Amino acid sequence: MTISVPAYPELATTGRSKESSTVKNLVKEVREHFTQANTYYPLVQALQQLEAVYEEYSENNWDGYGALSISAEAVSEATLFLGLLSDSHLPMPDISPEVDGGIELEWYKSTDFIFTVNMSGSEILGYSGFYGKRKRTYGTEPLTKEIPASIAGNIAQFI
């Protein structure tokens, strides 16, 4: 079954830096790749959400308290990670900015059943999860071409 993917407008970034251009090109390449194949549609939605987060939080002080703009490196890492999720058929997260310029991916079932993965452009994934009142998990893993087992196992709990 082929999934119909909506047409995408160009990434309307206000940034003129080399990093902004790099992010724009990366998002475009990923978009083209996944719209030419049988696409896992939740990935398309996640990439659209990532693009929106990058656009909305691309200026310093976006929160009025000195937050840094989302870094191009964090967006690149999030794009790679989302593609890996798609390949693994794990559920897609909600995407949020972090005040340090990073990206947070969040899987949420209830206030006491949450898992997050954070990326800041350092090629290190920080993660934490809460599963009820007594079970918690946290740690760091390097970003590679595969989702680390410790992270994949936690995300799988949201299937």
N, C-alpha and C positions, 0 to 999 in steps of 0.2 A: 504494500500500500504506500503510495506516495502522498506526503503531506504537503499541502499547498502553503507556501510561505509568503507572507505579505511583502510587497515591494518596500524597500527601505529608502528614505531620503539620505542624502549625504550627511555625514556627521557635522552638525552645525556648531563647531567649536569656536569659541571666541579667542582661544589661545593662539598665539603666533609663534611660540617657541618651538625649538627642535623637538622637545618632548611631546608637545601637543600634536605636532605633525606625525610623530612616530605612533602615538596612540590612535590617531585617526586612521592611519594606514593599517595598523594591526587589526582594528575593529573591522575595517573594510575587507581585509583578507579573510578573516574568520567568517564574516558574513557571507562572502562569496563562496567559500568552501562549503558551508553548511546549507546554502540555498541551492547548490547545484546537485546535491546528493539527497538520498532519502534522509530527511532530517528529523532528529529528535526534537519536536517542536518546543518542549519546555526550554531547551537550550536557546532557541531563538528568543524566547521571552526573557530569559535571564540576561542575554547579551543586550537586549533593548533596555532592561532595567539598569545594567552596568553603565551603559552609555548615558542614560538619564542622570544617574548618580554623578558620573564624571562631569557632565555639563553643569549640573546644579551646584556642585561643590568645587569648582575649578578656581575659585578665588580665595586668597588667604582671608582669614577672619570671617568665614561664612556663618559662624555661629554667634558672632558679636563678642566672643571671649578669646580671640586669638587663634582659632583653629587654623591649621595649615591646609592649603589646597590639596586635593587628591593628587597624588603623584602618578606620573605616567608609568613608572615602574610597577606601582601597586596595581594599576589597571591592566598592565601586561600580564602580571602574575595571575590576577583574577580571571582574565580571558583564558589563559592556559588551563587553570584549575577547572573552570567551567567546562571546557572541552573534554578534559579527562573525566569529569563527572558524567558527561553525555556518553562517552565511550563505555563507561561502567554501568550505565542505566541506573545510576543512583538518583534520588530526588534532587531537584534544584532548590537552592536556598533563596531567601530574601537577601537583598544587598543593601548595605548601608555604608556611609562614610565614617571614618574615625578622625578624631581631632588631630592626630599626629600625621595626617595625610595618607593613611592607609585605607584599606577596604575590609569590611567585615561581612562574611557570609554567615547567615543564620538559618538554622532549621528549628522550627518551633511547633510543639504540640500543645503545651500549656505552660503556665508560669513556672512549673517545676520540672519541665521536660524540654530542655533547650540545649542545642549544640551550636557552637560558633567556631569558625576558622577565620583567622586574621592574617592579612598580608600587607606588608609595608614597602615592598620593593627590595627587601634584603635576601630574597630567596629562602627565607625561613618562614614556615607556617606555624603560627601559634594557634592552639585550640583549647577549648574548654567546654565542658558539658555538665548539665545537672539533670539527674534522672531520679526524681523523687527527693525526699528529704535527706536521704542518707548516702546516695551514690553520686559521686562527682568524679570527673576526669579532667586532666589538663596536661599540657606538654607542648613540645615543639618538635617539628620534623622538617627536614630539608625539602624544598620544592624540587621535584624531579619530573620525569616524564611518566610517572605513575603516582596514583594516589597512595600515600602511605597506609599500610594496613590498619594502624591505630586510628586513623581518621576515617577510612572507609567503613570500618566496623561500627563506629559511632554513627555515621550518617545512615547506615543500613537500618538502624533502629527506627528511622522515620518512614520506612516503606510501609 
